[in-house]
Amino acid sequence: MATEFDVFKNFPEKDSDWTEGHWKFLVEYLVDNDMVKYKELASLVLGHLNPSQVGTSVASKKTFQSHYPPRKCWEAVRQWHFEQTGKCADCGTRLELQADHIIPREELGDEADYVDNLTLRCRRCNVIKRPSHKHGGETYLTAEAALMWILFTKRPSTYQEFYHLCREYGMTMASVRFEEAWAMAKWLEREGKYIIGEGSKY
């Protein structure tokens, strides 16, 4: 593992500078080192390609139904859904799409709930728009992905170093998230796939 890990030292320091080739190598590295199987990766990606559940998240809402004749809301929502591009309106990904308001409910209230005021956004771009997520979108990867990217490509030997790298990356969440993520290092250490230094807090 240590020798194979050395190759990451030659990769661009920032994930935003990585090419498709770098990401492909990382995926193959994870598979080759028994972190994940191709079937598991494929299953995960296929699940995230599955179109958003607009029948339950949109058509079943009373506020949407109030804009349509009885039992016609799903028909309108389904037609809208079929007419979409199947990609996030902001970043173009096909993964984790959600129906999202163009003009937010904060401005229009219940009047925002009609299909002409909807677009498809991925989960990440949807979160970025929310006032409650002030730092959303400031990092290249999502927080959950960045935590593992740092662990596998930077290989911090102590929790303190991991914590520092996470903050340096731009993650602003409570440190408990870093401690939860550090569990991966602990698990892999027991398998002989990670080295934790003696000075590590955990």
N, C-alpha and C positions, 0 to 999 in steps of 0.2 A: 504493500500500500504506500509506503513512504516514497519509494522510487517513482511509482506511477503518479503520485501526487505532485512531484517536482515539476511536471509539465505545466501545471497551473501557474507556476511562478513566472512563466514566459508569456502568459496570457495578459491582455490589457487589464490594468488594475481595476478599472470601473466596468461594471457589467453593461453599462450603456454603450461601451465601445466594443463589446463582443460581436463577432460575426455569427452567421448561421453555423459556420464550421466549428466555432468554439462551443456553441450550445449543443451541437450534435455530439461533439467529443464528450461533453459533460454527461449527456444521457447515456452514451455507450460506457463511460467510466462507471456510472452508477449501476448499470446492468452487469458489467464484467466483474464488479466487486460485490455482487449479491445484495445490493441495497434494494433493488427492485427488479422485477421481471418485465420483459417486453409485453407480455399479456396484461400485466397490471397497468402498465403505462397506457396501452391501447384502450383498456377498459375505462381508465380514468378520463382520457381524452374523449372517447366516444360519449361518455356520460355528460361531459361539459359541452359537447356539440349538440346534444339533444335540445331542440327548441324550447323556449320558455313556456311555462305552463300558464298561458294567458286565460285559459278556461276557468281556472281556479283563482288566479291572482287578479284578473280584470273582470271578466264577464259575470262572475258570481257576486260582485260588489253591488250593493243597493244603489250607491251613488252613480255607477255606470248604467245600471238597469233603468234608472229614472229618466234617462235621456232617450229611451227606445220603447216601442210598443211592447206589450207583454210577450215574453219568450222570443224576442228578436235581438236581444243584446248579444248573445253568443254568435248569432249569425253575422252581426256587424263586426264583432271582434275577430272572428275567424277570417272573414274576408280581408280585414286590415292586416292580419297576421300573414296571410298568404301573399299579400302584395308587397311585403317588406323585402329588403335585399338579403336578409339573413346574416347581416354583419352589423357590428357596433357602429352607430352613427358618428362616433367621435374617433375611434382608433382603428376600426376596420376588422377587428378580430371576430371570429365566429364562436368563440368560447364564452360560456356562461352568460348568454344574452338574457336580458330582462326588459319587460315593457316599462318605459319610463316617461314621465310627463315632459313635454317640451316647455310649457309655461308651468311652473311648479304650483302645487296646491297651496303653498304659503301665500301666493299672490291671488289665486282664483277661488280657493276653497273647493267646495263640491263641484263647482262649474268646470273645474279642471278635468273632471272625469268623463271624457268623451274621446272616442278613438282618433279624431283628427288632431288631438293634442298629445298623442302618444308617438314615441319612437322606440327603437330598440337600442339599448346600450348594454355593454358588458358590465358585469358586477363592479369591476374596478372603476370604470368611468362614471357609473351611477353613484358610487360612493364619493368620488371626487367632487361631485356637484353639491353634496349635502353641506349645509352650513355647520352641522355638528362635527364634520370631519375637516377641521381647519388645515391640517397638514396632508390631506389626501392628495395623492398624485405627485408629491414632492420627490419620492424615490422612484427609481426605474422599475423595480419589481414590487409586487405586493409584499407586505410585511411577512406573511407566512412563507413566501418563497425566498425572500431575502435572508431570513434567519438560517435556512438550510444552505443557501448559496454561500453565505459567509462560513458556515461550519465546514462544508465540504471543499471549498476552494481556497480558503485562507488558513484552515486547519489551526485555529488558535489552541494553544496547549493549556490555557487556564480559562476559567470562567471570567476572570477579570479582563483578560484580553478580548474574549468574545463580547463581553458587555461593551467595552470600548469601541470595538469594530462596529457593533450594532448602532451605537450612538453616532459614531463618525459617518455611518452610512446615511443617517438621517431619520432613523426610527425614533419616534417620540412617545411610544406607549409605555405603560408601567413596566418596571423591570421584571415583574413576575413573568411576563411573556418570554424574556430572555432565559430565565431560570427554567421555564417549561421546555424551551427549545434545547437547552443544554443537556436535557435528559438523553437526547440522541447520542451525544458524545459519551455519556456514561454507559449507555447500552452497547455502543460499538467498542468501547474499551474492553468490556467483558468478553467480546468476541475476538479481541486482538486486532481490531481494525481502526483503533484510534488511540493516540497517546495523550494522556492528561498529565501535566506536570505536577510535581509535588506541592508547589505553592498555590495550586488552584483552590479557590474558596469552596468549591463543590466538586 
